[in-house]
Amino acid sequence: NQEYHNRALLIEIGSDLNTLAQAKYAAQLFSDILIRVLAEDMQ
C-alpha cells in the first residue's frame, strides 16, 4: 500500500492459528512500543 502514501505502514497481527484474544494482546504490546518510539522521535 505504499503507492498510496510514502509514509503508510501496514501492520498485520495474528494468523488463522491465533485466537482473537491472542491477536488483541499482540496488538496491545505492539501499540505500547510504537507509542514509545514515536514519542522519542518527536523529541
VEXDREN-2710 file (C-alpha; in Angstrom, 1 decimal):
% VEXDREN-2710
k/r/px/py/pz
1/ASN/0.0/0.0/0.0
2/GLN/3.0/2.3/-0.1
3/GLU/1.9/3.5/-3.5
4/TYR/-0.9/5.3/-1.7
5/HIS/1.2/7.2/0.7
6/ASN/5.0/7.1/1.2
7/ARG/4.6/7.1/5.0
8/ALA/2.0/4.4/5.2
9/LEU/2.6/1.3/7.2
10/LEU/0.5/-1.9/7.0
11/ILE/0.7/-4.0/10.2
12/GLU/-0.8/-7.5/10.2
13/ILE/-1.2/-9.2/13.6
14/GLY/-2.0/-12.8/14.1
15/SER/-2.9/-15.6/11.7
16/ASP/-5.5/-18.2/11.3
17/LEU/-3.7/-20.2/14.0
18/ASN/-4.2/-17.5/16.7
19/THR/-7.2/-16.8/18.8
20/LEU/-8.8/-13.3/18.7
21/ALA/-7.6/-12.8/22.3
22/GLN/-4.0/-13.6/21.3
23/ALA/-4.2/-11.1/18.4
24/LYS/-5.6/-8.4/20.6
25/TYR/-2.9/-9.0/23.2
26/ALA/-0.2/-8.8/20.5
27/ALA/-1.7/-5.6/19.1
28/GLN/-1.7/-4.1/22.6
29/LEU/2.0/-5.0/23.1
30/PHE/2.9/-3.6/19.7
31/SER/1.0/-0.3/20.3
32/ASP/2.7/0.2/23.6
33/ILE/6.1/0.1/21.9
34/LEU/5.0/2.1/18.9
35/ILE/3.8/4.9/21.2
36/ARG/7.2/5.0/22.9
37/VAL/9.1/5.0/19.6
38/LEU/7.0/7.8/18.2
39/ALA/7.3/9.9/21.4
40/GLU/11.1/9.6/21.3
41/ASP/11.1/10.5/17.6
42/MET/9.2/13.7/18.4
43/GLN/11.7/14.9/21.0
END
